[in-house]
Amino acid sequence: MQNQLLTALLALSAPTRTAATLTPDDLTPWLKAHVPTLTAFAQRLRDGATWGEVIGLIDAAVRAAQELKPLLGGKPRARIVLAIVQTLVREYAPPSAGWLSMLLETPFAEQLVEMAFRRLFPAG
């Protein structure tokens, strides 16, 4: 799963605060630290993907992404959260949760991530 997420995140070509592009060296240690927790949240979706489980996964990804704040600005961090959630949902959500995959491909998903950042880190 770590390699799958790394590939998805590198494909974003998210610019760093120094206008460089993210590299595997930037993300691998961070992924190594957070993939187990994020995967555990995603595995909870297997039984039908409740709204609470979805928000739990988004919140966990937002908390993890906050550690990238010195490296990435707000929009790139939010795109990383969304890519992580989309990848994990594709992997772990059951076919009956097709609504979730569709929802995560809409602008509403970006708003969910933004609201999570604001709720969890109101000071920025």
N, CA, C and O atoms as CSV, one atom per row, in Angstrom:
chain,resi,resn,atom,element,x,y,z
A,1,MET,N,N,0.823,-1.193,0.000
A,1,MET,CA,C,0.000,0.000,0.000
A,1,MET,C,C,0.868,1.258,0.000
A,1,MET,O,O,0.514,2.263,-0.617
A,2,GLN,N,N,1.999,1.197,0.692
A,2,GLN,CA,C,2.868,2.372,0.744
A,2,GLN,C,C,3.336,2.763,-0.652
A,2,GLN,O,O,3.339,3.946,-0.992
A,3,ASN,N,N,3.731,1.786,-1.464
A,3,ASN,CA,C,4.187,2.097,-2.822
A,3,ASN,C,C,3.056,2.636,-3.682
A,3,ASN,O,O,3.258,3.541,-4.491
A,4,GLN,N,N,1.871,2.079,-3.506
A,4,GLN,CA,C,0.709,2.546,-4.262
A,4,GLN,C,C,0.403,4.006,-3.915
A,4,GLN,O,O,0.131,4.815,-4.802
A,5,LEU,N,N,0.448,4.334,-2.640
A,5,LEU,CA,C,0.208,5.715,-2.223
A,5,LEU,C,C,1.323,6.639,-2.699
A,5,LEU,O,O,1.057,7.758,-3.140
A,6,LEU,N,N,2.555,6.182,-2.614
A,6,LEU,CA,C,3.676,6.997,-3.074
A,6,LEU,C,C,3.511,7.337,-4.551
A,6,LEU,O,O,3.713,8.482,-4.953
A,7,THR,N,N,3.149,6.354,-5.350
A,7,THR,CA,C,2.942,6.581,-6.781
A,7,THR,C,C,1.830,7.597,-7.012
A,7,THR,O,O,1.972,8.501,-7.835
A,8,ALA,N,N,0.721,7.447,-6.283
A,8,ALA,CA,C,-0.404,8.376,-6.439
A,8,ALA,C,C,-0.008,9.799,-6.045
A,8,ALA,O,O,-0.401,10.761,-6.705
A,9,LEU,N,N,0.763,9.930,-4.983
A,9,LEU,CA,C,1.142,11.261,-4.512
A,9,LEU,C,C,2.165,11.917,-5.431
A,9,LEU,O,O,2.091,13.119,-5.685
A,10,LEU,N,N,3.105,11.145,-5.922
A,10,LEU,CA,C,4.093,11.708,-6.843
A,10,LEU,C,C,3.439,12.126,-8.157
A,10,LEU,O,O,3.878,13.084,-8.793
A,11,ALA,N,N,2.396,11.414,-8.561
A,11,ALA,CA,C,1.691,11.753,-9.803
A,11,ALA,C,C,1.018,13.124,-9.711
A,11,ALA,O,O,0.725,13.734,-10.738
A,12,LEU,N,N,0.774,13.606,-8.511
A,12,LEU,CA,C,0.171,14.927,-8.341
A,12,LEU,C,C,1.123,16.048,-8.742
A,12,LEU,O,O,0.685,17.149,-9.077
A,13,SER,N,N,2.414,15.770,-8.709
A,13,SER,CA,C,3.441,16.785,-8.986
A,13,SER,C,C,3.210,18.038,-8.147
A,13,SER,O,O,3.313,19.162,-8.640
A,14,ALA,N,N,2.901,17.826,-6.891
A,14,ALA,CA,C,2.612,18.944,-5.989
A,14,ALA,C,C,3.871,19.772,-5.754
A,14,ALA,O,O,4.927,19.230,-5.429
A,15,PRO,N,N,3.752,21.087,-5.921
A,15,PRO,CA,C,4.920,21.936,-5.681
A,15,PRO,C,C,5.167,22.119,-4.182
A,15,PRO,O,O,4.232,22.256,-3.393
A,16,THR,N,N,6.428,22.117,-3.819
A,16,THR,CA,C,6.788,22.373,-2.426
A,16,THR,C,C,6.810,23.879,-2.187
A,16,THR,O,O,6.627,24.670,-3.112
A,17,ARG,N,N,7.033,24.254,-0.955
A,17,ARG,CA,C,7.100,25.688,-0.629
A,17,ARG,C,C,8.270,26.367,-1.331
A,17,ARG,O,O,8.266,27.585,-1.509
A,18,THR,N,N,9.274,25.585,-1.731
A,18,THR,CA,C,10.429,26.157,-2.433
A,18,THR,C,C,10.277,26.040,-3.942
A,18,THR,O,O,11.242,26.256,-4.676
A,19,ALA,N,N,9.092,25.705,-4.415
A,19,ALA,CA,C,8.761,25.564,-5.839
A,19,ALA,C,C,9.408,24.338,-6.480
A,19,ALA,O,O,9.420,24.212,-7.705
A,20,ALA,N,N,9.934,23.453,-5.673
A,20,ALA,CA,C,10.439,22.182,-6.197
A,20,ALA,C,C,9.265,21.208,-6.283
A,20,ALA,O,O,8.159,21.523,-5.843
A,21,THR,N,N,9.502,20.045,-6.839
A,21,THR,CA,C,8.475,19.008,-6.908
A,21,THR,C,C,8.778,17.966,-5.845
A,21,THR,O,O,9.941,17.679,-5.563
A,22,LEU,N,N,7.741,17.406,-5.259
A,22,LEU,CA,C,7.931,16.350,-4.259
A,22,LEU,C,C,8.706,15.185,-4.843
A,22,LEU,O,O,8.554,14.832,-6.012
A,23,THR,N,N,9.536,14.601,-4.005
A,23,THR,CA,C,10.324,13.440,-4.421
A,23,THR,C,C,10.003,12.268,-3.494
A,23,THR,O,O,9.414,12.458,-2.429
A,24,PRO,N,N,10.389,11.059,-3.896
A,24,PRO,CA,C,10.208,9.920,-2.992
A,24,PRO,C,C,10.899,10.132,-1.645
A,24,PRO,O,O,10.398,9.686,-0.613
A,25,ASP,N,N,12.040,10.807,-1.653
A,25,ASP,CA,C,12.751,11.066,-0.396
A,25,ASP,C,C,11.941,11.964,0.541
A,25,ASP,O,O,12.049,11.849,1.762
A,26,ASP,N,N,11.137,12.850,-0.029
A,26,ASP,CA,C,10.287,13.718,0.790
A,26,ASP,C,C,9.166,12.933,1.453
A,26,ASP,O,O,8.816,13.191,2.605
A,27,LEU,N,N,8.603,11.972,0.723
A,27,LEU,CA,C,7.372,11.322,1.162
A,27,LEU,C,C,7.541,9.957,1.813
A,27,LEU,O,O,6.707,9.566,2.631
A,28,THR,N,N,8.588,9.226,1.478
A,28,THR,CA,C,8.718,7.852,1.974
A,28,THR,C,C,8.735,7.768,3.500
A,28,THR,O,O,7.992,6.958,4.055
A,29,PRO,N,N,9.542,8.560,4.205
A,29,PRO,CA,C,9.518,8.458,5.678
A,29,PRO,C,C,8.149,8.832,6.260
A,29,PRO,O,O,7.682,8.214,7.216
A,30,TRP,N,N,7.525,9.834,5.679
A,30,TRP,CA,C,6.202,10.257,6.135
A,30,TRP,C,C,5.180,9.145,5.906
A,30,TRP,O,O,4.380,8.843,6.792
A,31,LEU,N,N,5.205,8.546,4.735
A,31,LEU,CA,C,4.287,7.441,4.452
A,31,LEU,C,C,4.545,6.262,5.379
A,31,LEU,O,O,3.609,5.646,5.890
A,32,LYS,N,N,5.808,5.955,5.591
A,32,LYS,CA,C,6.148,4.829,6.471
A,32,LYS,C,C,5.549,5.033,7.861
A,32,LYS,O,O,5.098,4.081,8.498
A,33,ALA,N,N,5.548,6.266,8.319
A,33,ALA,CA,C,5.008,6.565,9.649
A,33,ALA,C,C,3.480,6.521,9.687
A,33,ALA,O,O,2.902,6.175,10.717
A,34,HIS,N,N,2.817,6.866,8.580
A,34,HIS,CA,C,1.363,7.053,8.621
A,34,HIS,C,C,0.533,6.004,7.894
A,34,HIS,O,O,-0.665,5.895,8.156
A,35,VAL,N,N,1.117,5.241,7.004
A,35,VAL,CA,C,0.326,4.252,6.255
A,35,VAL,C,C,-0.374,3.248,7.172
A,35,VAL,O,O,-1.536,2.932,6.915
A,36,PRO,N,N,0.261,2.729,8.223
A,36,PRO,CA,C,-0.461,1.770,9.071
A,36,PRO,C,C,-1.749,2.347,9.676
A,36,PRO,O,O,-2.784,1.681,9.675
A,37,THR,N,N,-1.690,3.560,10.182
A,37,THR,CA,C,-2.880,4.182,10.770
A,37,THR,C,C,-3.930,4.467,9.709
A,37,THR,O,O,-5.112,4.188,9.911
A,38,LEU,N,N,-3.505,5.020,8.585
A,38,LEU,CA,C,-4.452,5.341,7.516
A,38,LEU,C,C,-5.099,4.077,6.961
A,38,LEU,O,O,-6.291,4.066,6.654
A,39,THR,N,N,-4.317,3.025,6.834
A,39,THR,CA,C,-4.860,1.755,6.342
A,39,THR,C,C,-5.872,1.189,7.332
A,39,THR,O,O,-6.903,0.652,6.928
A,40,ALA,N,N,-5.584,1.306,8.613
A,40,ALA,CA,C,-6.525,0.815,9.629
A,40,ALA,C,C,-7.863,1.548,9.530
A,40,ALA,O,O,-8.920,0.926,9.639
A,41,PHE,N,N,-7.822,2.861,9.324
A,41,PHE,CA,C,-9.067,3.612,9.142
A,41,PHE,C,C,-9.782,3.158,7.874
A,41,PHE,O,O,-11.003,3.003,7.872
A,42,ALA,N,N,-9.037,2.946,6.808
A,42,ALA,CA,C,-9.648,2.538,5.537
A,42,ALA,C,C,-10.255,1.144,5.625
A,42,ALA,O,O,-11.290,0.883,5.011
A,43,GLN,N,N,-9.638,0.258,6.370
A,43,GLN,CA,C,-10.162,-1.103,6.490
A,43,GLN,C,C,-11.521,-1.131,7.190
A,43,GLN,O,O,-12.290,-2.077,7.015
A,44,ARG,N,N,-11.814,-0.113,7.968
A,44,ARG,CA,C,-13.131,-0.029,8.618
A,44,ARG,C,C,-14.249,0.174,7.598
A,44,ARG,O,O,-15.419,-0.072,7.893
A,45,LEU,N,N,-13.887,0.621,6.404
A,45,LEU,CA,C,-14.882,0.846,5.354
A,45,LEU,C,C,-15.409,-0.460,4.770
A,45,LEU,O,O,-16.438,-0.463,4.094
A,46,ARG,N,N,-14.728,-1.549,5.019
A,46,ARG,CA,C,-15.083,-2.832,4.402
A,46,ARG,C,C,-16.491,-3.304,4.739
A,46,ARG,O,O,-17.087,-4.064,3.976
A,47,ASP,N,N,-17.022,-2.869,5.854
A,47,ASP,CA,C,-18.345,-3.336,6.270
A,47,ASP,C,C,-19.473,-2.439,5.789
A,47,ASP,O,O,-20.594,-2.542,6.286
A,48,GLY,N,N,-19.204,-1.574,4.846
A,48,GLY,CA,C,-20.277,-0.771,4.284
A,48,GLY,C,C,-20.045,0.720,4.216
A,48,GLY,O,O,-20.874,1.440,3.660
A,49,ALA,N,N,-18.966,1.201,4.753
A,49,ALA,CA,C,-18.582,2.609,4.639
A,49,ALA,C,C,-19.644,3.565,5.173
A,49,ALA,O,O,-20.386,4.175,4.403
A,50,THR,N,N,-19.708,3.687,6.484
A,50,THR,CA,C,-20.617,4.664,7.082
A,50,THR,C,C,-20.011,6.062,6.953
A,50,THR,O,O,-18.809,6.220,6.743
A,51,TRP,N,N,-20.862,7.057,7.082
A,51,TRP,CA,C,-20.387,8.433,6.987
A,51,TRP,C,C,-19.351,8.727,8.074
A,51,TRP,O,O,-18.372,9.429,7.817
A,52,GLY,N,N,-19.552,8.206,9.267
A,52,GLY,CA,C,-18.591,8.405,10.351
A,52,GLY,C,C,-17.230,7.816,10.031
A,52,GLY,O,O,-16.202,8.407,10.362
A,53,GLU,N,N,-17.216,6.658,9.391
A,53,GLU,CA,C,-15.944,6.031,9.009
A,53,GLU,C,C,-15.236,6.841,7.925
A,53,GLU,O,O,-14.010,6.959,7.930
A,54,VAL,N,N,-16.004,7.389,7.011
A,54,VAL,CA,C,-15.424,8.215,5.945
A,54,VAL,C,C,-14.791,9.466,6.545
A,54,VAL,O,O,-13.659,9.815,6.212
A,55,ILE,N,N,-15.520,10.134,7.425
A,55,ILE,CA,C,-14.980,11.339,8.068
A,55,ILE,C,C,-13.768,10.980,8.925
A,55,ILE,O,O,-12.811,11.752,8.984
A,56,GLY,N,N,-13.791,9.827,9.588
A,56,GLY,CA,C,-12.636,9.380,10.367
A,56,GLY,C,C,-11.401,9.214,9.501
A,56,GLY,O,O,-10.303,9.599,9.903
A,57,LEU,N,N,-11.572,8.643,8.317
A,57,LEU,CA,C,-10.448,8.472,7.391
A,57,LEU,C,C,-9.938,9.829,6.917
A,57,LEU,O,O,-8.730,10.065,6.888
A,58,ILE,N,N,-10.846,10.712,6.549
A,58,ILE,CA,C,-10.430,12.051,6.105
A,58,ILE,C,C,-9.691,12.772,7.228
A,58,ILE,O,O,-8.641,13.371,6.994
A,59,ASP,N,N,-10.226,12.719,8.437
A,59,ASP,CA,C,-9.569,13.384,9.571
A,59,ASP,C,C,-8.179,12.812,9.834
A,59,ASP,O,O,-7.240,13.562,10.102
A,60,ALA,N,N,-8.043,11.499,9.759
A,60,ALA,CA,C,-6.729,10.873,9.976
A,60,ALA,C,C,-5.743,11.326,8.907
A,60,ALA,O,O,-4.579,11.592,9.209
A,61,ALA,N,N,-6.195,11.414,7.674
A,61,ALA,CA,C,-5.316,11.857,6.588
A,61,ALA,C,C,-4.946,13.330,6.755
A,61,ALA,O,O,-3.812,13.718,6.474
A,62,VAL,N,N,-5.882,14.141,7.203
A,62,VAL,CA,C,-5.603,15.564,7.435
A,62,VAL,C,C,-4.585,15.726,8.559
A,62,VAL,O,O,-3.649,16.516,8.440
A,63,ARG,N,N,-4.765,14.981,9.647
A,63,ARG,CA,C,-3.794,15.066,10.757
A,63,ARG,C,C,-2.398,14.668,10.284
A,63,ARG,O,O,-1.409,15.319,10.622
A,64,ALA,N,N,-2.327,13.609,9.510
A,64,ALA,CA,C,-1.031,13.162,8.999
A,64,ALA,C,C,-0.438,14.212,8.060
A,64,ALA,O,O,0.754,14.510,8.138
A,65,ALA,N,N,-1.252,14.766,7.187
A,65,ALA,CA,C,-0.764,15.742,6.208
A,65,ALA,C,C,-0.286,17.026,6.867
A,65,ALA,O,O,0.548,17.738,6.305
A,66,GLN,N,N,-0.800,17.327,8.040
A,66,GLN,CA,C,-0.371,18.542,8.729
A,66,GLN,C,C,1.125,18.493,9.022
A,66,GLN,O,O,1.771,19.536,9.121
A,67,GLU,N,N,1.676,17.299,9.160
A,67,GLU,CA,C,3.123,17.175,9.385
A,67,GLU,C,C,3.924,17.623,8.165
A,67,GLU,O,O,5.117,17.907,8.272
A,68,LEU,N,N,3.273,17.685,7.015
A,68,LEU,CA,C,3.949,18.129,5.793
A,68,LEU,C,C,3.890,19.645,5.623
A,68,LEU,O,O,4.363,20.172,4.616
A,69,LYS,N,N,3.320,20.341,6.587
A,69,LYS,CA,C,3.147,21.792,6.483
A,69,LYS,C,C,4.459,22.536,6.216
A,69,LYS,O,O,4.448,23.480,5.426
A,70,PRO,N,N,5.587,22.165,6.831
A,70,PRO,CA,C,6.829,22.875,6.508
A,70,PRO,C,C,7.263,22.697,5.045
A,70,PRO,O,O,7.985,23.532,4.500
A,71,LEU,N,N,6.823,21.621,4.430
A,71,LEU,CA,C,7.221,21.309,3.057
A,71,LEU,C,C,6.203,21.785,2.028
A,71,LEU,O,O,6.575,22.217,0.937
A,72,LEU,N,N,4.911,21.708,2.377
A,72,LEU,CA,C,3.843,21.979,1.413
A,72,LEU,C,C,2.876,23.039,1.915
A,72,LEU,O,O,2.553,23.093,3.101
A,73,GLY,N,N,2.423,23.875,1.002
A,73,GLY,CA,C,1.379,24.840,1.311
A,73,GLY,C,C,0.032,24.151,1.458
A,73,GLY,O,O,-0.064,22.929,1.350
A,74,GLY,N,N,-1.003,24.936,1.703
A,74,GLY,CA,C,-2.328,24.397,1.991
A,74,GLY,C,C,-2.960,23.597,0.871
A,74,GLY,O,O,-3.402,22.471,1.100
A,75,LYS,N,N,-3.017,24.146,-0.340
A,75,LYS,CA,C,-3.672,23.444,-1.454
A,75,LYS,C,C,-2.961,22.138,-1.798
A,75,LYS,O,O,-3.634,21.121,-1.966
A,76,PRO,N,N,-1.630,22.116,-1.910
A,76,PRO,CA,C,-0.966,20.836,-2.188
A,76,PRO,C,C,-1.199,19.799,-1.091
A,76,PRO,O,O,-1.352,18.612,-1.381
A,77,ARG,N,N,-1.226,20.244,0.175
A,77,ARG,CA,C,-1.518,19.302,1.266
A,77,ARG,C,C,-2.922,18.745,1.125
A,77,ARG,O,O,-3.138,17.548,1.315
A,78,ALA,N,N,-3.874,19.595,0.795
A,78,ALA,CA,C,-5.257,19.145,0.622
A,78,ALA,C,C,-5.365,18.157,-0.538
A,78,ALA,O,O,-6.101,17.175,-0.446
A,79,ARG,N,N,-4.640,18.406,-1.623
A,79,ARG,CA,C,-4.663,17.466,-2.758
A,79,ARG,C,C,-4.064,16.123,-2.359
A,79,ARG,O,O,-4.520,15.074,-2.813
A,80,ILE,N,N,-3.049,16.160,-1.514
A,80,ILE,CA,C,-2.448,14.913,-1.036
A,80,ILE,C,C,-3.448,14.146,-0.177
A,80,ILE,O,O,-3.578,12.930,-0.318
A,81,VAL,N,N,-4.151,14.838,0.705
A,81,VAL,CA,C,-5.168,14.171,1.531
A,81,VAL,C,C,-6.210,13.512,0.641
A,81,VAL,O,O,-6.556,12.348,0.842
A,82,LEU,N,N,-6.704,14.243,-0.330
A,82,LEU,CA,C,-7.743,13.693,-1.199
A,82,LEU,C,C,-7.222,12.491,-1.981
A,82,LEU,O,O,-7.938,11.502,-2.133
A,83,ALA,N,N,-5.992,12.560,-2.478
A,83,ALA,CA,C,-5.420,11.425,-3.215
A,83,ALA,C,C,-5.272,10.202,-2.314
A,83,ALA,O,O,-5.520,9.077,-2.749
A,84,ILE,N,N,-4.874,10.412,-1.076
A,84,ILE,CA,C,-4.747,9.302,-0.129
A,84,ILE,C,C,-6.111,8.668,0.122
A,84,ILE,O,O,-6.259,7.447,0.054
A,85,VAL,N,N,-7.099,9.497,0.409
A,85,VAL,CA,C,-8.440,8.982,0.698
A,85,VAL,C,C,-9.002,8.251,-0.520
A,85,VAL,O,O,-9.570,7.167,-0.382
A,86,GLN,N,N,-8.852,8.828,-1.699
A,86,GLN,CA,C,-9.349,8.177,-2.916
A,86,GLN,C,C,-8.683,6.818,-3.126
A,86,GLN,O,O,-9.356,5.838,-3.442
A,87,THR,N,N,-7.373,6.758,-2.951
A,87,THR,CA,C,-6.638,5.506,-3.148
A,87,THR,C,C,-7.079,4.452,-2.140
A,87,THR,O,O,-7.312,3.300,-2.508
A,88,LEU,N,N,-7.194,4.835,-0.882
A,88,LEU,CA,C,-7.590,3.878,0.151
A,88,LEU,C,C,-9.038,3.417,-0.021
A,88,LEU,O,O,-9.349,2.252,0.227
A,89,VAL,N,N,-9.906,4.303,-0.434
A,89,VAL,CA,C,-11.305,3.918,-0.664
A,89,VAL,C,C,-11.387,2.924,-1.816
A,89,VAL,O,O,-12.108,1.930,-1.729
A,90,ARG,N,N,-10.655,3.185,-2.887
A,90,ARG,CA,C,-10.651,2.232,-4.017
A,90,ARG,C,C,-10.178,0.856,-3.567
A,90,ARG,O,O,-10.671,-0.167,-4.042
A,91,GLU,N,N,-9.230,0.842,-2.657
A,91,GLU,CA,C,-8.651,-0.422,-2.206
A,91,GLU,C,C,-9.549,-1.160,-1.214
A,91,GLU,O,O,-9.673,-2.383,-1.289
A,92,TYR,N,N,-10.171,-0.442,-0.296
A,92,TYR,CA,C,-10.827,-1.110,0.830
A,92,TYR,C,C,-12.353,-1.018,0.876
A,92,TYR,O,O,-12.988,-1.874,1.491
A,93,ALA,N,N,-12.948,-0.035,0.261
A,93,ALA,CA,C,-14.412,0.075,0.338
A,93,ALA,C,C,-15.062,-1.023,-0.500
A,93,ALA,O,O,-14.562,-1.355,-1.575
A,94,PRO,N,N,-16.158,-1.584,-0.026
A,94,PRO,CA,C,-16.837,-2.649,-0.765
A,94,PRO,C,C,-17.584,-2.083,-1.978
A,94,PRO,O,O,-17.829,-0.879,-2.057
A,95,PRO,N,N,-17.939,-2.954,-2.913
A,95,PRO,CA,C,-18.699,-2.494,-4.084
A,95,PRO,C,C,-19.993,-1.765,-3.710
A,95,PRO,O,O,-20.444,-0.882,-4.440
A,96,SER,N,N,-20.580,-2.132,-2.588
A,96,SER,CA,C,-21.821,-1.469,-2.165
A,96,SER,C,C,-21.603,-0.005,-1.796
A,96,SER,O,O,-22.566,0.746,-1.639
A,97,ALA,N,N,-20.354,0.400,-1.658
A,97,ALA,CA,C,-20.037,1.790,-1.321
A,97,ALA,C,C,-19.594,2.565,-2.560
A,97,ALA,O,O,-18.771,3.476,-2.473
A,98,GLY,N,N,-20.143,2.198,-3.697
A,98,GLY,CA,C,-19.817,2.901,-4.937
A,98,GLY,C,C,-20.125,4.387,-4.851
A,98,GLY,O,O,-19.476,5.201,-5.509
A,99,TRP,N,N,-21.118,4.742,-4.037
A,99,TRP,CA,C,-21.461,6.147,-3.841
A,99,TRP,C,C,-20.268,6.941,-3.331
A,99,TRP,O,O,-20.100,8.114,-3.667
A,100,LEU,N,N,-19.437,6.288,-2.513
A,100,LEU,CA,C,-18.302,6.977,-1.914
A,100,LEU,C,C,-17.241,7.283,-2.961
A,100,LEU,O,O,-16.691,8.384,-2.988
A,101,SER,N,N,-16.956,6.324,-3.813
A,101,SER,CA,C,-15.984,6.569,-4.887
A,101,SER,C,C,-16.450,7.707,-5.780
A,101,SER,O,O,-15.657,8.565,-6.168
A,102,MET,N,N,-17.730,7.711,-6.103
A,102,MET,CA,C,-18.266,8.786,-6.947
A,102,MET,C,C,-18.179,10.129,-6.228
A,102,MET,O,O,-17.810,11.132,-6.838
A,103,LEU,N,N,-18.510,10.160,-4.955
A,103,LEU,CA,C,-18.462,11.397,-4.181
A,103,LEU,C,C,-17.045,11.961,-4.129
A,103,LEU,O,O,-16.850,13.174,-4.206
A,104,LEU,N,N,-16.064,11.079,-3.997
A,104,LEU,CA,C,-14.679,11.527,-3.862
A,104,LEU,C,C,-14.092,12.069,-5.159
A,104,LEU,O,O,-12.973,12.582,-5.167
A,105,GLU,N,N,-14.828,11.961,-6.237
A,105,GLU,CA,C,-14.376,12.507,-7.519
A,105,GLU,C,C,-15.058,13.839,-7.828
A,105,GLU,O,O,-14.930,14.354,-8.938
A,106,THR,N,N,-15.773,14.394,-6.867
A,106,THR,CA,C,-16.498,15.647,-7.088
A,106,THR,C,C,-15.843,16.794,-6.316
A,106,THR,O,O,-15.038,16.555,-5.416
A,107,PRO,N,N,-16.182,18.033,-6.663
A,107,PRO,CA,C,-15.668,19.173,-5.895
A,107,PRO,C,C,-16.085,19.139,-4.423
A,107,PRO,O,O,-15.417,19.732,-3.577
A,108,PHE,N,N,-17.178,18.452,-4.118
A,108,PHE,CA,C,-17.615,18.343,-2.727
A,108,PHE,C,C,-16.545,17.669,-1.872
A,108,PHE,O,O,-16.374,18.021,-0.705
A,109,ALA,N,N,-15.827,16.707,-2.439
A,109,ALA,CA,C,-14.771,16.019,-1.693
A,109,ALA,C,C,-13.676,17.001,-1.285
A,109,ALA,O,O,-13.155,16.931,-0.172
A,110,GLU,N,N,-13.335,17.905,-2.181
A,110,GLU,CA,C,-12.339,18.922,-1.847
A,110,GLU,C,C,-12.829,19.786,-0.687
A,110,GLU,O,O,-12.045,20.173,0.180
A,111,GLN,N,N,-14.114,20.084,-0.675
A,111,GLN,CA,C,-14.690,20.874,0.411
A,111,GLN,C,C,-14.657,20.110,1.731
A,111,GLN,O,O,-14.411,20.699,2.784
A,112,LEU,N,N,-14.903,18.803,1.678
A,112,LEU,CA,C,-14.819,17.987,2.897
A,112,LEU,C,C,-13.422,18.050,3.496
A,112,LEU,O,O,-13.262,18.170,4.711
A,113,VAL,N,N,-12.413,17.967,2.636
A,113,VAL,CA,C,-11.024,18.024,3.105
A,113,VAL,C,C,-10.730,19.405,3.686
A,113,VAL,O,O,-10.132,19.518,4.756
A,114,GLU,N,N,-11.146,20.442,2.986
A,114,GLU,CA,C,-10.912,21.795,3.481
A,114,GLU,C,C,-11.602,22.017,4.828
A,114,GLU,O,O,-11.019,22.610,5.736
A,115,MET,N,N,-12.832,21.544,4.957
A,115,MET,CA,C,-13.551,21.682,6.232
A,115,MET,C,C,-12.847,20.915,7.345
A,115,MET,O,O,-12.813,21.374,8.487
A,116,ALA,N,N,-12.285,19.753,7.024
A,116,ALA,CA,C,-11.560,18.975,8.034
A,116,ALA,C,C,-10.324,19.736,8.508
A,116,ALA,O,O,-10.047,19.782,9.707
A,117,PHE,N,N,-9.579,20.331,7.575
A,117,PHE,CA,C,-8.420,21.134,7.976
A,117,PHE,C,C,-8.857,22.278,8.891
A,117,PHE,O,O,-8.225,22.526,9.918
A,118,ARG,N,N,-9.921,22.964,8.529
A,118,ARG,CA,C,-10.382,24.107,9.328
A,118,ARG,C,C,-10.897,23.678,10.694
A,118,ARG,O,O,-10.701,24.378,11.687
A,119,ARG,N,N,-11.552,22.529,10.738
A,119,ARG,CA,C,-12.093,22.039,12.011
A,119,ARG,C,C,-10.974,21.561,12.932
A,119,ARG,O,O,-10.979,21.852,14.128
A,120,LEU,N,N,-10.010,20.822,12.365
A,120,LEU,CA,C,-8.948,20.231,13.180
A,120,LEU,C,C,-7.825,21.218,13.503
A,120,LEU,O,O,-7.180,21.108,14.546
A,121,PHE,N,N,-7.595,22.175,12.613
A,121,PHE,CA,C,-6.504,23.142,12.792
A,121,PHE,C,C,-7.028,24.554,12.521
A,121,PHE,O,O,-6.653,25.172,11.524
A,122,PRO,N,N,-7.883,25.065,13.395
A,122,PRO,CA,C,-8.513,26.361,13.134
A,122,PRO,C,C,-7.525,27.521,13.040
A,122,PRO,O,O,-7.829,28.535,12.412
A,123,ALA,N,N,-6.367,27.390,13.644
A,123,ALA,CA,C,-5.382,28.475,13.591
A,123,ALA,C,C,-4.548,28.430,12.317
A,123,ALA,O,O,-3.731,29.319,12.078
A,124,GLY,N,N,-4.746,27.407,11.504
A,124,GLY,CA,C,-3.999,27.322,10.247
A,124,GLY,C,C,-3.009,26.307,10.251
A,124,GLY,O,O,-2.307,26.126,9.257
